[in-house]
């Protein structure tokens, strides 16, 4: 006999799993974006700071 609960329980578990993995993917994407922004900012600012240090040494 099928009471009808197995389908709804399976659907509920599927929804919970989808929400979990979507949240996990969002967390990973957020960390990756923050790391990429840090690397790009570092690459943009390092030559400027290095140039200022070179000017101070020359003075």
Secondary structure as GFF3:
##gff-version 3
##sequence-region A 1 59
A	DSSP	alpha_helix	5	58	.	.	.	ID=ss1
###
